């Protein structure tokens, strides 16, 4: 599509008014339409509609379809949305950095974490937060539980400043440091057929059993590939894995610390095996570009100090800052 003169003007001269229109556009999308955005923006639908039309005029593209058929982003709107989120995150990061030059660390710190880790005794994230809060009492925490895919995307877009997650692959776009580890073991419900005679199955028997595996790129998936097995069912978080295990049909891998309460309650049984277990390393990541701000750097330093004796110095294939 050929750029209009107004579109070129916006790209060359971004004003505060344009940022306001872009922020309104993001709220509209996140709310699912103009009507739903009224409450969040506290302005009337006709005013919101006018702001959206002004933005479309400035950009020279139609951002969304709205009407009786409902609200939907156009392809151009999806592109503008991604670019806007990155832009607003960088603007906010710039403001935080400049403010910190005069009054210490303050503002919002957006932390993303993967689920099911707080029961791990080697995880010292809570201690790190306590120490960091003493260092920077004016910083407000904003913690999100996120999938690994959304976490990486959020880090690169600037929606998150630091992410805590299982290490599954190296990324040239992320600065990654090791934190702690957890052991993943095989678990099954006491009602599973392989446990009926009270004797634990051997590795050969386990190889022929039906397993549940995580349905996304993860250390769990990599382990299935290493041992040459294909899951018979997929789950998309540990809670879903437990649900399938409790059915009595499947075996599956869980972190020992997370499974402990289910074992104590008699709802799951750990199946010992030298082959069907693995270690999952957890790490912290920041985006390399734009460079992480002062708050994120300081939090990462506290993370490293808190976990200095928990993990080896390096993760296989991870790109660190040395």
N, C-alpha and C positions, 0 to 999 in steps of 0.2 A: 504493500500500500504506500502511495506517495505521501510524504510528509507535507502537511499544510504549513503555512507561514506561522500560524499560532502554535503548532506543535514544536516547530524549530525554536520559536521564541521561548517556550517553557524550558526546553532543554538548555538553552543558553542563559536564561535569567530566572532562576528558581526563587520565588519570593515567599515570605512567611504566609501569605494568603494561599499560595499553592500547597504548602505543607498542610494547612488547615483542611483544604479540600481533599487532600490525599488521606488524611487521618479519618475524615468523615467517610470516605470510600471504604476504608478498611473496616470500620464499624458496621457499615451497611452489609458488607459481605459476611462478616463474622456473625451478624444477627440473622442473616438469611433473608434480608429484604428491607424495604423502606419502612414498612409498617412496624416491624419488630425493632428497628433501629430508633424509633421515636423515644422509647423509654430511656435507652442508654444515652442518647444525645440530648434529651430534654428539649427538643425543638419539634415543630410540627412537620407532618409528612410532606406538605407542599414546599416547605423551606428546604427539607432534605432533598427532595426531587430537584429543586432549582440548583442546589449546590452540586448535585451529581451531574446535571446537564452542563453547568459551568465548567466542571472538570473535563467532561468529554469534549467540550468546545476547545478548551486549552490544549488538550492532547491531540485532538483531531481524530479520535477513534471512538467507537461505541463500546462502552465498558460492560454493559449488561443488558439483558432483555428483561423487561418488567411489564406486567399487565395481567390479564385474566389467566394466562397460561402459567403464571408464577414468575419467580425471580431466578435468573440463571446468568452466570458470567459468560461473556463471549471469550473467544481465544485471546483476543487482544486484552480483555479485562483480566484474564488469568495472568498474562505476562506482566501487566501493570501492577497487579496485586503483589506478585513476588518481588518485583523491583521496588515497590513502595515499602514493603516490610523491611527490606535490606536498607533502604535509604533512611527510614525513620529510626531504625536501630542504630545506625551510624551517627545520626544527628543526636540521639539521646546519649550515646557513648561519648561524643565530643563534649556535650554539656556537662556530663558527669566528670570527665577528666579536667575540664577547665575549672569547675567548681572545687574540685579536690585540691587544686593548686593554692587556693586561698583559705580553705576551711577544713582541710583534712578529708578523709573519705566519707562521702555521704551519697544518698540516692538509693536506687533499687538494685539489688543483686539477684539476678534470675538464674536459679540453679535447677538443672534437670537431673532426675535420678531414675534409674531403672528399678523395677519393682523387686520386692522380696530380698532385702539385704540387711534390715535393721536387726534381725536375730543373729547375724553373724558376729561372734565375739571378736573377730579380727577387724571388723569395720569400726573405725574410730571417727566417723563423720560427725557424730554428735559432739564429741570432744573438740573437734576442729571448729565447729560452728560456735561453741561456747567461747573458745579462745579468740576467734575472729570477732565475735560480738563485743568482746572487751577492747580489742584493737580499734574497732570502727563502730561505735554505738549508734552513729547516725545513719548507718546503712540498714535498709529494710529488706529482709529476705522475702523472696517470691519463689517457692519451691514447687516444681511440677513433676509428677510421675509420668514418664514418657517412654514410648517404644524406642528401640535403638535407631530405627529409620527416621522417625520424627525428631529424635534428639540430634542426630547428625545434621539434618536439614535445618533445625532450629539454631544450632551453633553457627552454621555457615551463613544463615540469614541474619544473625544477631539477635534472635528472639531469646536465646539462652547464652549466658556468659561462660558457664562451666557445666559439663555433663559428667555424671558418675555412672559407669556402665560396665558390663562384662566386655573384655577385649575379644573381638572376633576377627578384625582385619585391620591392616595398616591403611592410613589415608594420608596422602601428601598435603591435604588441606587442614589437617588437625595436628596440634601439639598434644601428645599423649604421654602420661606418666603412670607407672604402676602404683597400686595402693595395697590391695590385700587379695586373698584367694579364698575359694571354698571348694570342698570336695563334693562331687556329684556321684551319688550311689544309686543302685537299682532298688526300687520300692514296688510293692504290690499289696493289694488288700489281702487279709487273712483268708478270704473266701476264694482266692484265685486257685484254679485247678492244680497248678504246680506245687502249691503248698498244702494240698489236702491231706497228704500222708504224714505231715509233720517233718519231712526231710527237705532240706534246702536243695534246690536244683543245681546241677553243675553247669559249667560254662557251655558245654555242648547242648544241653537241654535249653539253656537260655537263648542260644543262637536260633533255635527253632520256634521261639515264643513270639507272641504279638506284642510289639512295643508301641508306645505313644511317643512322638517326638515333637519338638517345637517346629512350627511351620514357617520359619523365616531364617535368614542367614544368621548363624549363631554358633557358639562353641558346641552346643548340643548337636546341631546339624553336622558340624565337622567331625564330631566323635562317631556318629553313625556311619559317616563315610569311611573313617579310619578302620572301623571294625567290619565294614562290608555288609551293613544291614540297612533295610529300608523300613521306616516306620509304617505300621499298619493303620495308624490314626495320627492326626496332627492337632496340636493345641497351640494357642497363641499367647499364653502366659502360664505361670506356675500354678495358678488357681485352677485353670482349665485342665492342666495335667493331673492335679489331684482328683478332680471330678471324675476323669476317665479311669484313674487307678481305682477309685472307690467302687466303680462298677463291677470290679472283680474280673474283668476280661483282659485287661492290659497290664504290662509292666512298663516302668518308665523311670527316668532319672530326675531326682530332686536334690537340692542342696541339703546336706545332712542337718544343718542348723534349722532350716525351714521345716523339714520333715519331722523333727524331734517331737513336736507337740502331737502330731498324728500318731506317731509310734507309741508315745506314752499313753494316749487314749485308746490304744488297741485297734486303731482304724487302718494303720498301715504297718508293714513289716519290711525291714531292710534285708535285702538278699545279698549276702557276701559274694564278692567276685573280684579277682585280680584284673580281669580283662574289662568287665562291664562297669567300670568306674573311671572317672577322669577329674582333673583339676580345672576349675574355671577361674581365670585371673580377672580381677576387677581393676579398672583404671579411671583416671580423670582426664578429660579432653577439653581443649579450648581451640577456637578457630585461629589459624595463623594469619589470615587476612580478613578484615582489618586486624592489625595487631591488638592483642588483648589489653584492656585498660588496667588502671592501677588496682582497682578493686579485685578484678579477676586474678591478676598476678599475685596479689597478696593472699587471696584465698587459696590459690594453688600452692603457694609456699607453705601455708599452714597445713594443707593436706599432706604434703610430702613429709613435713616434720612429724605429724601425728602417726604416719604409717611407715616411718623409716625402717623399722625392724620387722615389718610384716611381709614384704615382697622383695624379690630379687631386683637388682638395679635396672634391668631392662626387660621389655616384653618382646617376643619374637616378631621382628618386622615392624615394630612401632617406630614412628618418627618422633624423637624427643628433642629437647633443646640442649642436650648434653649436660 
